[in-house]
Amino acid sequence: MLQEQIARLRELLDKDPEDALGWLALGQNLIDLEQADEAVDVLRRAVELKPDHIDSHRDLGLALLESGNPMEAAEVFARAIGLAEKNQDHQTGRKIHHFLRRAEKYLSQS
């Protein structure tokens, strides 16, 4: 099922490569399939297209964390928290703080 969704998203993105939310959806599906390395590239594109979109930053951070890059993940989570605060989205900011703590925990164990 996810493979089919990914294939459809890729087709849509081939037609409209400027669709930031399409890139986000593709990245989320790739994370769900435990393909974090590929998700990182996809989610970088989503952030590039829509740099103020909190969810794109959050999911890029998650993909980075899962692909073994906790330092960059922490940086991305910090940016996402800043965006959440700027938008007064306190609930999302609290959730992202949890992910930031996970990244910091990995860093302290390195």
GIPE-V879517 format. One record per residue. N is the residue number from 1. PSI is psi as a letter, one per 30 degrees, with the letter a starting at -180 (999 if undefined). OMEGA is omega as a letter, one per 20 degrees, with the letter a starting at -180 (none if undefined). NEAR is the number of other ideal C-beta (glycine too) atoms within 10 Angstrom. Layout:
N|PSI|OMEGA|NEAR ; N|PSI|OMEGA|NEAR
This chain:
1|e|r|6 ; 2|e|r|12 ; 3|e|r|9 ; 4|e|r|9 ; 5|e|r|15 ; 6|e|r|19 ; 7|e|r|10 ; 8|e|r|14 ; 9|e|r|21 ; 10|e|r|12 ; 11|e|r|9 ; 12|e|a|14 ; 13|f|r|17 ; 14|e|r|8 ; 15|e|a|8 ; 16|i|a|8 ; 17|f|r|11 ; 18|g|a|10 ; 19|j|a|18 ; 20|e|a|16 ; 21|f|r|13 ; 22|e|r|21 ; 23|e|r|24 ; 24|e|a|24 ; 25|e|r|20 ; 26|e|r|24 ; 27|e|r|29 ; 28|e|r|22 ; 29|e|r|20 ; 30|e|r|23 ; 31|e|r|21 ; 32|e|r|12 ; 33|g|r|14 ; 34|h|r|9 ; 35|i|a|18 ; 36|e|a|19 ; 37|e|r|14 ; 38|e|r|16 ; 39|e|r|25 ; 40|e|a|24 ; 41|e|a|13 ; 42|e|a|26 ; 43|f|r|29 ; 44|e|r|17 ; 45|e|r|21 ; 46|e|r|25 ; 47|e|r|21 ; 48|e|a|11 ; 49|e|a|17 ; 50|i|a|18 ; 51|f|r|12 ; 52|g|a|10 ; 53|j|a|17 ; 54|e|a|21 ; 55|e|r|18 ; 56|e|r|27 ; 57|e|a|25 ; 58|e|a|23 ; 59|e|r|26 ; 60|e|r|28 ; 61|e|r|29 ; 62|e|r|24 ; 63|e|r|26 ; 64|e|r|25 ; 65|e|a|21 ; 66|f|r|17 ; 67|g|r|17 ; 68|g|r|10 ; 69|i|a|19 ; 70|f|a|22 ; 71|e|r|13 ; 72|e|r|15 ; 73|e|r|26 ; 74|e|r|21 ; 75|e|a|15 ; 76|e|r|29 ; 77|e|r|27 ; 78|e|r|15 ; 79|e|a|18 ; 80|e|r|28 ; 81|e|r|23 ; 82|e|r|14 ; 83|e|r|20 ; 84|e|r|21 ; 85|e|r|12 ; 86|e|a|11 ; 87|g|a|12 ; 88|h|r|7 ; 89|i|a|16 ; 90|e|a|10 ; 91|e|r|8 ; 92|e|r|17 ; 93|e|r|19 ; 94|e|r|11 ; 95|e|a|16 ; 96|e|r|26 ; 97|e|r|15 ; 98|e|r|9 ; 99|e|r|20 ; 100|e|r|21 ; 101|e|r|12 ; 102|e|r|17 ; 103|e|r|23 ; 104|e|r|15 ; 105|e|r|10 ; 106|e|a|16 ; 107|e|a|12 ; 108|f|r|8 ; 109|f|a|7 ; 110|999|none|6
